Amino acid sequence: MGPTAEQLRADARSNRDQIIDAALAVFRERGTDIPMKEIADRAGVGVGTLYRRFPDRDALLIATTRAHLERLAELAATAWREERTAWGGMRRFLRECVEMQLGAQSSAIGPTVHKAMHADPRLTEVRAAVVDLVARMTVQAQADGDLRPDVGPEDIALIMTVQVYTREGESYLEAVDRVMTIMVDGLRPQPDSAS
């Protein structure tokens, strides 16, 4: 007996997810002009499978951008929901952005899909969800007295894309710890100079 329709759909979803994950990694490492065959190879699928899921590079770029934004939205929503304070949620979200090398990812796919991100309603909607969550965390952290009043959501968005480089003998996570400690300290309200 052959596979069921449900198994075939699950395999197709799995292939699609593998391709998107591979594309995100390859784009981050080498840019978006990489041959499609290399993406298929990294995903462990044939190039025909890749083209059945994504008929051209633009379709793959849009899909990877959407996946990228959806992951950001989920990270922000989870941090907001699970942490006790907006400040805790913001710190957690910023760290996760740096750990997942969001800056390198954004640099790789950003220039190519910038126009599409603002024109494609599917991308605009999920991007708006990320922007909204960052703005809500920023406003609440400031209202709670945990975040400097002169830091806005745009500043937080810049920090989200910080790229961290390692020193010799240092792991990436050790470098992230060091950089995040410095950045988070800089986001805290400064003591009143009159006191």
N, C-alpha and C positions, 0 to 999 in steps of 0.2 A: 504494500500500500504506500502511495506517495505522500508527500507533505500536504498538510491541510492548508486551506486558504489563509487561516490565521498564522500558521507557521511561516508561510511565504511573506505575509505582511510584516511579521516580526523580523524576518531576515532582511527585508528591504529597508526597514527602519534602522536596523543594526548597521547595514552597509552605508546608509545615508549618514548616520551619526559618526561612523568611522571616517568617512570621507571628510566631513566637516571638521572633526578633531584633527585629522592629518593636515588639512588645508590651513587651519588656524596655526598649527605648529610650524609648518613650512613657511607660511607667509611671515610669521614672526621672525623666523631665522634668516630667511633669504629674500623676502619681498614678494610681491604679487605676480611678478613676471616669470615665475618658475614654470617649466613645462608641466602640463596636466598629467603626463605619465608619471612624473616623480611624485605627484600627490597621490595618484592611484597606488603606486608602489608602497608609499608610506602607509596608506590606509589598508594595504593587504587585499586590494581588489583589482580586478582587471580594468583597463582603461575604458572598455566598453561599458562596464557597470557604472563608472564615473559619469560617462556621457549620457547614459540612460537617466541618471538622477539629475544631472546638471548639463544641459545641452551646450553651454558655452561658459567661458571664464566669468562673464558678467553674472550669470545665474549663480555660479559658485560663490562669487564675491558677495553677492546680496545675501545668500544663505548663510555664509560664514559671519557676515556682519550682524545679521539678525541673531544668530546663535551667540555671538560675542555680547551683544546688548542684552539678550535674555539672561545670560549668566550674570551679568552685572546687576540687572534688576533683581534677580533672585538673591544674590549676595547681599545687596542693600536691604531688601525686604526681610531677609532672615536676620541680619544684624539688628535692624530696627525692632523686630519682634522679640528676639531672644535676649537682648541685653537690657539691663535694668534702667539705663539712662540713655538719652540721645548721644551723649558724649561717648559712652561705652560702645554704642552701635557705630558711631562714626569712626572711632579708633579701630574697631574690628574690621569695618568695611575698607578703610584705607589700607590696613595691613594686607588684607586679602587681595586688594587690587595690585599692590606692590609684589606680593608673593607670586601672583599669576602673570607677572610681567606685562601688565596692562599697557604700560608706556610703549614697549616694543611692539606689542600687538597693534595699538592705535597708530603708531608711526608707519607700520607696514600696510595696514588696510585703509587707514584714514584718507590719505590723499586720493586714492583710487575711487573710493566710494563716497566721498564727501557730498557731492551733489545728489547722489541717489539716496543718501541718508536723510536728506531734507525733502526729497521729492516723493519717495516711495512711502505710502501711508503705513505699510506694515512696519517699516523701520522707524518712521516718525513716532508712531504710537509707543513702541517699546523704549525708544530713546527718551521720550517725554516721561515715561514711568521712572527711569533712572534719575533724570533731572529733578523730578518732583520729590523723590525720596531723599536725594542729597539736600535739596532746599529745606525739607521738613526737618531733617536731622540738624542742619546748620542753625535754623531758627530756634529750635527747641534747646539745643546745646547752649546757645547764647542766652536764651531766656533763663536757663538754669544756672548761668554764671560760669559755665565750664569752658566756653569758647570765646576767644577775643571778639569784641564787638566789631572790629574793623575787617574781619574775615568773612567773605561772602561765599555763596555756593560756587561761584566761578573759581575762587581760590582753591576750594576743596577739589573741584574738577581738575585743576592743574596738578595738585598733589597726587591725585589718583594715578596720574601717568608718569610719576617719577620713575626713572630707570636707575637701578642700583647695580653697581659694579663691585666685584669682590677684590679684596687685597690678597696678596700671595699667602697661602695657607689658611684662608678664611672660607668657610662655606657660604653659599648664597644666603641661607637662612640667618647665619650670624651677621652678614652684612645688612640684611633687612632689619634685624633687631637693632643694630647700631643706628641706621638711618632713621628708622621709625621713632626711636627714642628722641633723637634730635628734632625731628619734625613735629612730633606731638608736643614736646616741651615748648616749641615756638608757637603753637596754636593756643596755648593756655593764656588766660588773661594775665596781664602784668600786674604786679602789686602796685597799689596806689602810691605814687611817689610822695604824697603828702603825709602818709602815715609812717 
